[in-house]
Amino acid sequence: MRRWSLRSLALAGAAVLLLAGCGAPGGVDGDLVDDWPAFGQPEAFTPPAGVCLAADFAETVYLSAFNPVDCTAPHRVETVHVGAFPGDPPALPAAGSAELRAAYAECDAKATGYVGGDWRAGRLWLGVALPPASAWSGGARWFRCDLTELTSVESNGEVVSRTAGLRDALKADSPLKLGCYTAKLDRQRTIEELVAASCTRPHSAEFVGAWRAPENVAYPVRDRDWARFYDECRNQIGRYVGLADDPNLRFRVGVVAVPGKAAQWKAGDRGVRCYLWLSDRTVNRSLRNAGAAALPIRTG
């Protein structure tokens, strides 16, 4: 049997008295558990707007890949708006769904406000990015609106690495804006490519504006599908040049209509860029507000 010395018993007794008899500091009751605040519910990550990203656009935004950079540093994407799907849909919206088309329409309007003019008047591409399924199941309901600069929007342009933000980029004159072009023709005398050119040098085509097709207009596949597109773009030409869109306009100037790709159309992009085309000559100035004298009726 272990023996306790009188000194050991005295020290032990003093310790018991100290713990039992001394009061806790003011405002503390001595319970180490019941005064801790409860942990809040974890919040789903929502990306911010007005930031730039060095990576290429991705349809799905993972938190692990979210690495924003200063917009004066090289970047390839700029987030212009972050919206939220209304009504708490239970599943991620599928391509072509009404929810995703509505999100694209919101991004379309917000992008125009962000850059200070119709974003389709610039060498820009707009994409809508969504959270991953795992984040969606955790409560994320956002969509992200991303703009990217391209070397060309009339053909398969490459992504441009920018070192300046896009806010108000189209408010004033900018090399980003679409302007005049040289139309390269194939053997059948149809346009093969529009190549950007100075408006003060000989050129045969010019951007005049964009038409937004209604929801019930299908993506053009056959020749007859293009008729509505040409008519609407011809109307854009008339307003741009300062001419009425009357039956004679088709005898004054040709028209080029450039919608986005089929996948973008399905996602909600109903924008069609419109260009005037001079098939028989070149000019060395812009035809904005040039009037009838600049576009005589062709008889041949």
C-alpha atoms as a printed R data frame, in Angstrom:
    type eleno elety resid chain resno       x      y        z
1   ATOM     1    CA   MET     A     1   0.000  0.000    0.000
2   ATOM     2    CA   ARG     A     2   1.292  3.422   -1.050
3   ATOM     3    CA   ARG     A     3   2.072  5.834    1.791
4   ATOM     4    CA   TRP     A     4   1.220  9.553    1.612
5   ATOM     5    CA   SER     A     5   3.310 12.048    3.456
6   ATOM     6    CA   LEU     A     6   1.647 14.780    5.484
7   ATOM     7    CA   ARG     A     7   3.175 17.348    3.102
8   ATOM     8    CA   SER     A     8   1.643 15.633    0.051
9   ATOM     9    CA   LEU     A     9  -1.795 15.536    1.661
10  ATOM    10    CA   ALA     A    10  -1.571 19.209    2.579
11  ATOM    11    CA   LEU     A    11  -0.685 20.255   -0.958
12  ATOM    12    CA   ALA     A    12  -3.447 18.122   -2.423
13  ATOM    13    CA   GLY     A    13  -5.988 19.603   -0.050
14  ATOM    14    CA   ALA     A    14  -4.895 23.134   -0.947
15  ATOM    15    CA   ALA     A    15  -5.370 22.402   -4.638
16  ATOM    16    CA   VAL     A    16  -8.895 21.092   -4.061
17  ATOM    17    CA   LEU     A    17  -9.791 24.161   -2.015
18  ATOM    18    CA   LEU     A    18  -8.358 26.441   -4.717
19  ATOM    19    CA   LEU     A    19 -10.463 24.877   -7.477
20  ATOM    20    CA   ALA     A    20 -13.615 24.615   -5.455
21  ATOM    21    CA   GLY     A    21 -13.530 27.865   -3.565
22  ATOM    22    CA   CYS     A    22 -12.149 30.484   -5.954
23  ATOM    23    CA   GLY     A    23 -14.741 32.246   -8.099
24  ATOM    24    CA   ALA     A    24 -14.433 32.387  -11.890
25  ATOM    25    CA   PRO     A    25 -13.421 35.698  -13.493
26  ATOM    26    CA   GLY     A    26 -16.204 38.193  -14.082
27  ATOM    27    CA   GLY     A    27 -18.504 37.186  -16.938
28  ATOM    28    CA   VAL     A    28 -17.245 33.582  -16.989
29  ATOM    29    CA   ASP     A    29 -19.123 30.802  -15.275
30  ATOM    30    CA   GLY     A    30 -16.359 28.248  -15.402
31  ATOM    31    CA   ASP     A    31 -18.090 26.038  -17.958
32  ATOM    32    CA   LEU     A    32 -15.733 25.685  -20.924
33  ATOM    33    CA   VAL     A    33 -18.434 24.520  -23.349
34  ATOM    34    CA   ASP     A    34 -21.707 26.401  -22.988
35  ATOM    35    CA   ASP     A    35 -20.215 29.870  -23.679
36  ATOM    36    CA   TRP     A    36 -18.799 29.036  -27.133
37  ATOM    37    CA   PRO     A    37 -20.885 30.489  -29.974
38  ATOM    38    CA   ALA     A    38 -22.502 27.994  -32.330
39  ATOM    39    CA   PHE     A    39 -20.863 27.568  -35.710
40  ATOM    40    CA   GLY     A    40 -22.837 29.188  -38.549
41  ATOM    41    CA   GLN     A    41 -24.018 27.289  -41.569
42  ATOM    42    CA   PRO     A    42 -21.298 27.036  -44.260
43  ATOM    43    CA   GLU     A    43 -21.945 29.393  -47.173
44  ATOM    44    CA   ALA     A    44 -21.510 28.323  -50.792
45  ATOM    45    CA   PHE     A    45 -18.763 30.122  -52.695
46  ATOM    46    CA   THR     A    46 -19.998 32.868  -55.039
47  ATOM    47    CA   PRO     A    47 -17.424 34.428  -57.388
48  ATOM    48    CA   PRO     A    48 -17.190 38.232  -57.458
49  ATOM    49    CA   ALA     A    49 -17.791 40.461  -60.475
50  ATOM    50    CA   GLY     A    50 -15.308 42.969  -61.855
51  ATOM    51    CA   VAL     A    51 -12.308 40.647  -61.610
52  ATOM    52    CA   CYS     A    52  -9.926 39.300  -64.254
53  ATOM    53    CA   LEU     A    53  -8.665 35.755  -64.714
54  ATOM    54    CA   ALA     A    54  -5.507 34.510  -66.374
55  ATOM    55    CA   ALA     A    55  -7.038 31.194  -67.423
56  ATOM    56    CA   ASP     A    56  -9.283 30.657  -70.431
57  ATOM    57    CA   PHE     A    57 -13.061 30.686  -70.062
58  ATOM    58    CA   ALA     A    58 -14.511 27.514  -68.571
59  ATOM    59    CA   GLU     A    59 -18.191 26.604  -68.454
60  ATOM    60    CA   THR     A    60 -17.796 25.235  -64.925
61  ATOM    61    CA   VAL     A    61 -16.149 27.313  -62.204
62  ATOM    62    CA   TYR     A    62 -14.329 25.336  -59.526
63  ATOM    63    CA   LEU     A    63 -13.197 27.100  -56.373
64  ATOM    64    CA   SER     A    64  -9.819 25.371  -56.624
65  ATOM    65    CA   ALA     A    65  -9.251 27.001  -60.025
66  ATOM    66    CA   PHE     A    66 -10.442 30.476  -59.051
67  ATOM    67    CA   ASN     A    67  -7.289 32.628  -59.154
68  ATOM    68    CA   PRO     A    68  -8.151 36.251  -59.977
69  ATOM    69    CA   VAL     A    69  -5.418 38.648  -61.075
70  ATOM    70    CA   ASP     A    70  -5.202 42.407  -61.318
71  ATOM    71    CA   CYS     A    71  -6.742 43.583  -64.592
72  ATOM    72    CA   THR     A    72  -3.475 45.369  -65.462
73  ATOM    73    CA   ALA     A    73  -1.737 41.981  -65.436
74  ATOM    74    CA   PRO     A    74  -2.042 39.615  -68.425
75  ATOM    75    CA   HIS     A    75  -5.467 37.959  -68.398
76  ATOM    76    CA   ARG     A    76  -7.860 36.247  -70.799
77  ATOM    77    CA   VAL     A    77 -11.240 36.594  -69.095
78  ATOM    78    CA   GLU     A    78 -13.049 39.394  -67.266
79  ATOM    79    CA   THR     A    79 -16.138 38.757  -65.155
80  ATOM    80    CA   VAL     A    80 -18.620 41.550  -65.807
81  ATOM    81    CA   HIS     A    81 -21.580 40.309  -63.746
82  ATOM    82    CA   VAL     A    82 -22.655 37.544  -61.386
83  ATOM    83    CA   GLY     A    83 -26.364 36.767  -61.269
84  ATOM    84    CA   ALA     A    84 -28.584 34.240  -59.491
85  ATOM    85    CA   PHE     A    85 -31.092 31.760  -60.851
86  ATOM    86    CA   PRO     A    86 -34.542 32.608  -59.480
87  ATOM    87    CA   GLY     A    87 -36.880 30.084  -57.908
88  ATOM    88    CA   ASP     A    88 -34.207 27.714  -56.532
89  ATOM    89    CA   PRO     A    89 -34.201 25.198  -59.420
90  ATOM    90    CA   PRO     A    90 -33.383 21.703  -58.113
91  ATOM    91    CA   ALA     A    91 -30.831 20.824  -60.805
92  ATOM    92    CA   LEU     A    92 -28.191 22.622  -62.818
93  ATOM    93    CA   PRO     A    93 -29.870 24.142  -65.884
94  ATOM    94    CA   ALA     A    94 -29.163 22.131  -69.008
95  ATOM    95    CA   ALA     A    95 -27.925 23.595  -72.270
96  ATOM    96    CA   GLY     A    96 -30.811 25.142  -74.142
97  ATOM    97    CA   SER     A    97 -33.042 25.331  -71.066
98  ATOM    98    CA   ALA     A    98 -35.246 28.355  -70.422
99  ATOM    99    CA   GLU     A    99 -33.250 29.085  -67.244
100 ATOM   100    CA   LEU     A   100 -29.937 29.182  -69.071
101 ATOM   101    CA   ARG     A   101 -31.325 31.296  -71.919
102 ATOM   102    CA   ALA     A   102 -32.664 33.783  -69.369
103 ATOM   103    CA   ALA     A   103 -29.252 33.872  -67.685
104 ATOM   104    CA   TYR     A   104 -27.605 34.613  -71.037
105 ATOM   105    CA   ALA     A   105 -30.073 37.430  -71.694
106 ATOM   106    CA   GLU     A   106 -29.180 38.975  -68.331
107 ATOM   107    CA   CYS     A   107 -25.464 38.602  -69.069
108 ATOM   108    CA   ASP     A   108 -26.011 40.160  -72.507
109 ATOM   109    CA   ALA     A   109 -27.572 43.288  -71.003
110 ATOM   110    CA   LYS     A   110 -25.061 43.536  -68.156
111 ATOM   111    CA   ALA     A   111 -22.085 43.149  -70.509
112 ATOM   112    CA   THR     A   112 -23.370 46.011  -72.671
113 ATOM   113    CA   GLY     A   113 -23.682 48.233  -69.618
114 ATOM   114    CA   TYR     A   114 -20.241 47.204  -68.387
115 ATOM   115    CA   VAL     A   115 -18.327 48.067  -71.567
116 ATOM   116    CA   GLY     A   116 -20.365 51.215  -72.296
117 ATOM   117    CA   GLY     A   117 -21.987 50.071  -75.537
118 ATOM   118    CA   ASP     A   118 -23.241 47.004  -77.342
119 ATOM   119    CA   TRP     A   119 -20.501 44.454  -76.651
120 ATOM   120    CA   ARG     A   120 -21.099 42.915  -80.094
121 ATOM   121    CA   ALA     A   121 -19.712 46.126  -81.599
122 ATOM   122    CA   GLY     A   122 -16.317 44.992  -80.333
123 ATOM   123    CA   ARG     A   123 -14.071 41.973  -80.799
124 ATOM   124    CA   LEU     A   124 -15.644 40.365  -77.768
125 ATOM   125    CA   TRP     A   125 -17.166 37.020  -76.872
126 ATOM   126    CA   LEU     A   126 -19.569 36.455  -73.972
127 ATOM   127    CA   GLY     A   127 -19.835 33.223  -72.026
128 ATOM   128    CA   VAL     A   128 -21.983 32.073  -69.104
129 ATOM   129    CA   ALA     A   129 -20.247 29.928  -66.483
130 ATOM   130    CA   LEU     A   130 -21.950 27.825  -63.796
131 ATOM   131    CA   PRO     A   131 -20.956 26.228  -60.482
132 ATOM   132    CA   PRO     A   132 -20.119 22.500  -60.424
133 ATOM   133    CA   ALA     A   133 -22.806 19.989  -59.484
134 ATOM   134    CA   SER     A   134 -21.257 19.515  -56.037
135 ATOM   135    CA   ALA     A   135 -21.562 23.253  -55.292
136 ATOM   136    CA   TRP     A   136 -25.087 23.314  -56.692
137 ATOM   137    CA   SER     A   137 -26.130 20.541  -54.295
138 ATOM   138    CA   GLY     A   138 -24.591 22.657  -51.522
139 ATOM   139    CA   GLY     A   139 -26.819 25.637  -52.342
140 ATOM   140    CA   ALA     A   140 -24.922 27.556  -55.038
141 ATOM   141    CA   ARG     A   141 -27.386 29.155  -57.480
142 ATOM   142    CA   TRP     A   142 -25.210 31.701  -59.270
143 ATOM   143    CA   PHE     A   143 -24.144 32.155  -62.873
144 ATOM   144    CA   ARG     A   144 -21.146 34.154  -64.026
145 ATOM   145    CA   CYS     A   145 -20.939 36.430  -67.084
146 ATOM   146    CA   ASP     A   146 -17.463 36.451  -68.658
147 ATOM   147    CA   LEU     A   147 -16.132 38.547  -71.539
148 ATOM   148    CA   THR     A   148 -13.114 37.599  -73.647
149 ATOM   149    CA   GLU     A   149 -11.364 39.575  -76.379
150 ATOM   150    CA   LEU     A   150 -10.745 37.783  -79.685
151 ATOM   151    CA   THR     A   151  -8.485 38.576  -82.598
152 ATOM   152    CA   SER     A   152 -11.542 38.239  -84.855
153 ATOM   153    CA   VAL     A   153 -15.274 37.679  -84.374
154 ATOM   154    CA   GLU     A   154 -15.979 37.104  -88.048
155 ATOM   155    CA   SER     A   155 -13.958 33.867  -88.164
156 ATOM   156    CA   ASN     A   156 -12.331 31.518  -85.667
157 ATOM   157    CA   GLY     A   157 -10.420 34.199  -83.801
158 ATOM   158    CA   GLU     A   158  -7.949 33.459  -81.036
159 ATOM   159    CA   VAL     A   159  -8.211 34.675  -77.446
160 ATOM   160    CA   VAL     A   160  -6.263 37.868  -76.727
161 ATOM   161    CA   SER     A   161  -4.283 38.259  -73.514
162 ATOM   162    CA   ARG     A   162  -5.245 41.715  -72.243
163 ATOM   163    CA   THR     A   163  -3.508 44.038  -69.775
164 ATOM   164    CA   ALA     A   164  -6.409 46.471  -69.231
165 ATOM   165    CA   GLY     A   165  -9.948 46.114  -67.944
166 ATOM   166    CA   LEU     A   166 -13.014 46.245  -70.194
167 ATOM   167    CA   ARG     A   167 -15.145 48.620  -68.126
168 ATOM   168    CA   ASP     A   168 -16.316 51.463  -70.448
169 ATOM   169    CA   ALA     A   169 -13.966 50.123  -73.149
170 ATOM   170    CA   LEU     A   170 -16.499 50.840  -75.923
171 ATOM   171    CA   LYS     A   171 -17.608 54.285  -74.769
172 ATOM   172    CA   ALA     A   172 -15.031 56.052  -76.929
173 ATOM   173    CA   ASP     A   173 -13.018 55.192  -80.028
174 ATOM   174    CA   SER     A   174 -11.062 52.036  -79.426
175 ATOM   175    CA   PRO     A   175  -9.142 49.488  -81.514
176 ATOM   176    CA   LEU     A   176 -11.458 46.991  -79.873
177 ATOM   177    CA   LYS     A   177 -14.399 48.293  -81.929
178 ATOM   178    CA   LEU     A   178 -15.418 46.653  -85.183
179 ATOM   179    CA   GLY     A   179 -14.887 48.844  -88.227
180 ATOM   180    CA   CYS     A   180 -14.006 48.295  -91.878
181 ATOM   181    CA   TYR     A   181 -12.916 45.160  -93.745
182 ATOM   182    CA   THR     A   182 -11.592 43.767  -96.964
183 ATOM   183    CA   ALA     A   183 -13.814 40.966  -98.207
184 ATOM   184    CA   LYS     A   184 -11.835 38.026  -99.559
185 ATOM   185    CA   LEU     A   185 -13.811 36.046 -102.137
186 ATOM   186    CA   ASP     A   186 -13.640 32.423 -103.188
187 ATOM   187    CA   ARG     A   187 -13.893 31.103 -106.744
188 ATOM   188    CA   GLN     A   188 -17.671 31.373 -106.647
189 ATOM   189    CA   ARG     A   189 -17.359 35.082 -105.806
190 ATOM   190    CA   THR     A   190 -18.832 34.582 -102.347
191 ATOM   191    CA   ILE     A   191 -17.212 35.934  -99.209
192 ATOM   192    CA   GLU     A   192 -14.646 33.580  -97.744
193 ATOM   193    CA   GLU     A   193 -13.260 35.887  -95.074
194 ATOM   194    CA   LEU     A   194 -13.590 39.425  -93.728
195 ATOM   195    CA   VAL     A   195 -10.167 40.871  -92.940
196 ATOM   196    CA   ALA     A   196  -9.999 43.980  -90.737
197 ATOM   197    CA   ALA     A   197  -8.780 47.097  -92.579
198 ATOM   198    CA   SER     A   198  -8.425 50.808  -91.924
199 ATOM   199    CA   CYS     A   199 -11.511 52.802  -92.904
200 ATOM   200    CA   THR     A   200  -9.229 55.357  -94.592
201 ATOM   201    CA   ARG     A   201  -7.696 52.710  -96.849
202 ATOM   202    CA   PRO     A   202  -9.490 50.863  -99.681
203 ATOM   203    CA   HIS     A   203 -11.994 48.412  -98.242
204 ATOM   204    CA   SER     A   204 -15.225 46.742  -99.309
205 ATOM   205    CA   ALA     A   205 -17.140 45.978  -96.107
206 ATOM   206    CA   GLU     A   206 -18.072 47.688  -92.843
207 ATOM   207    CA   PHE     A   207 -19.730 46.677  -89.568
208 ATOM   208    CA   VAL     A   208 -23.067 48.452  -89.151
209 ATOM   209    CA   GLY     A   209 -24.636 47.007  -85.983
210 ATOM   210    CA   ALA     A   210 -26.200 43.906  -84.479
211 ATOM   211    CA   TRP     A   211 -29.652 42.364  -84.653
212 ATOM   212    CA   ARG     A   212 -31.073 40.271  -81.807
213 ATOM   213    CA   ALA     A   213 -33.246 37.513  -83.169
214 ATOM   214    CA   PRO     A   214 -36.424 36.566  -81.272
215 ATOM   215    CA   GLU     A   215 -36.629 33.260  -79.438
216 ATOM   216    CA   ASN     A   216 -38.754 31.679  -82.179
217 ATOM   217    CA   VAL     A   217 -36.114 32.207  -84.889
218 ATOM   218    CA   ALA     A   218 -34.143 29.041  -85.578
219 ATOM   219    CA   TYR     A   219 -30.423 28.889  -86.199
220 ATOM   220    CA   PRO     A   220 -29.829 29.218  -89.957
221 ATOM   221    CA   VAL     A   221 -28.882 26.020  -91.748
222 ATOM   222    CA   ARG     A   222 -30.492 26.160  -95.203
223 ATOM   223    CA   ASP     A   223 -30.517 29.025  -97.681
224 ATOM   224    CA   ARG     A   224 -34.128 29.890  -96.895
225 ATOM   225    CA   ASP     A   225 -33.247 30.181  -93.186
226 ATOM   226    CA   TRP     A   226 -30.932 33.095  -93.982
227 ATOM   227    CA   ALA     A   227 -33.606 35.267  -95.607
228 ATOM   228    CA   ARG     A   228 -34.789 36.765  -92.298
229 ATOM   229    CA   PHE     A   229 -31.187 37.392  -91.233
230 ATOM   230    CA   TYR     A   230 -30.367 39.270  -94.429
231 ATOM   231    CA   ASP     A   231 -33.546 41.325  -94.236
232 ATOM   232    CA   GLU     A   232 -32.877 42.365  -90.654
233 ATOM   233    CA   CYS     A   233 -29.225 43.187  -91.354
234 ATOM   234    CA   ARG     A   234 -30.248 45.188  -94.422
235 ATOM   235    CA   ASN     A   235 -32.439 47.215  -92.104
236 ATOM   236    CA   GLN     A   236 -29.372 47.820  -89.918
237 ATOM   237    CA   ILE     A   237 -27.467 48.976  -93.007
238 ATOM   238    CA   GLY     A   238 -30.201 51.450  -93.921
239 ATOM   239    CA   ARG     A   239 -30.117 53.038  -90.485
240 ATOM   240    CA   TYR     A   240 -26.317 53.136  -90.450
241 ATOM   241    CA   VAL     A   241 -25.934 54.757  -93.864
242 ATOM   242    CA   GLY     A   242 -28.980 56.997  -93.524
243 ATOM   243    CA   LEU     A   243 -31.243 55.343  -96.080
244 ATOM   244    CA   ALA     A   244 -34.731 53.949  -95.874
245 ATOM   245    CA   ASP     A   245 -34.900 50.169  -95.989
246 ATOM   246    CA   ASP     A   246 -36.937 50.208  -99.184
247 ATOM   247    CA   PRO     A   247 -36.900 47.706 -102.083
248 ATOM   248    CA   ASN     A   248 -34.085 49.670 -103.751
249 ATOM   249    CA   LEU     A   249 -31.636 49.141 -100.882
250 ATOM   250    CA   ARG     A   250 -30.810 45.613 -102.028
251 ATOM   251    CA   PHE     A   251 -29.684 47.080 -105.357
252 ATOM   252    CA   ARG     A   252 -27.358 49.534 -103.622
253 ATOM   253    CA   VAL     A   253 -25.363 47.322 -101.287
254 ATOM   254    CA   GLY     A   254 -24.720 43.719 -100.294
255 ATOM   255    CA   VAL     A   255 -25.183 42.323  -96.805
256 ATOM   256    CA   VAL     A   256 -23.269 39.947  -94.530
257 ATOM   257    CA   ALA     A   257 -24.911 38.382  -91.448
258 ATOM   258    CA   VAL     A   258 -22.725 36.671  -88.833
259 ATOM   259    CA   PRO     A   259 -24.462 34.861  -85.958
260 ATOM   260    CA   GLY     A   260 -22.531 33.046  -83.268
261 ATOM   261    CA   LYS     A   261 -21.966 29.311  -83.369
262 ATOM   262    CA   ALA     A   262 -24.878 26.885  -83.058
263 ATOM   263    CA   ALA     A   263 -23.955 25.961  -79.483
264 ATOM   264    CA   GLN     A   264 -24.046 29.611  -78.429
265 ATOM   265    CA   TRP     A   265 -27.379 30.088  -80.188
266 ATOM   266    CA   LYS     A   266 -28.775 27.166  -78.215
267 ATOM   267    CA   ALA     A   267 -27.396 28.662  -75.002
268 ATOM   268    CA   GLY     A   268 -29.287 31.916  -75.595
269 ATOM   269    CA   ASP     A   269 -27.022 34.059  -77.797
270 ATOM   270    CA   ARG     A   270 -29.439 35.465  -80.384
271 ATOM   271    CA   GLY     A   271 -27.082 38.200  -81.571
272 ATOM   272    CA   VAL     A   272 -26.285 38.592  -85.266
273 ATOM   273    CA   ARG     A   273 -23.525 40.964  -86.370
274 ATOM   274    CA   CYS     A   274 -24.358 42.835  -89.597
275 ATOM   275    CA   TYR     A   275 -21.998 44.204  -92.264
276 ATOM   276    CA   LEU     A   276 -22.517 46.104  -95.495
277 ATOM   277    CA   TRP     A   277 -20.651 44.743  -98.494
278 ATOM   278    CA   LEU     A   278 -19.662 46.474 -101.726
279 ATOM   279    CA   SER     A   279 -19.310 43.643 -104.203
280 ATOM   280    CA   ASP     A   280 -18.296 45.849 -107.131
281 ATOM   281    CA   ARG     A   281 -15.901 48.435 -105.691
282 ATOM   282    CA   THR     A   282 -13.925 49.701 -102.701
283 ATOM   283    CA   VAL     A   283 -14.092 52.953 -100.731
284 ATOM   284    CA   ASN     A   284 -11.604 54.705  -98.470
285 ATOM   285    CA   ARG     A   285 -13.923 56.168  -95.835
286 ATOM   286    CA   SER     A   286 -16.617 55.022  -93.457
287 ATOM   287    CA   LEU     A   287 -20.137 55.005  -94.890
288 ATOM   288    CA   ARG     A   288 -21.848 55.953  -91.645
289 ATOM   289    CA   ASN     A   289 -24.498 58.574  -92.498
290 ATOM   290    CA   ALA     A   290 -23.084 58.772  -96.047
291 ATOM   291    CA   GLY     A   291 -26.553 58.813  -97.642
292 ATOM   292    CA   ALA     A   292 -27.786 57.755 -101.067
293 ATOM   293    CA   ALA     A   293 -24.941 59.403 -102.995
294 ATOM   294    CA   ALA     A   294 -22.446 56.991 -101.459
295 ATOM   295    CA   LEU     A   295 -24.536 53.970 -102.436
296 ATOM   296    CA   PRO     A   296 -25.891 54.482 -105.948
297 ATOM   297    CA   ILE     A   297 -28.265 51.892 -107.354
298 ATOM   298    CA   ARG     A   298 -26.302 49.258 -109.251
299 ATOM   299    CA   THR     A   299 -27.587 48.522 -112.710
300 ATOM   300    CA   GLY     A   300 -25.183 45.755 -113.640
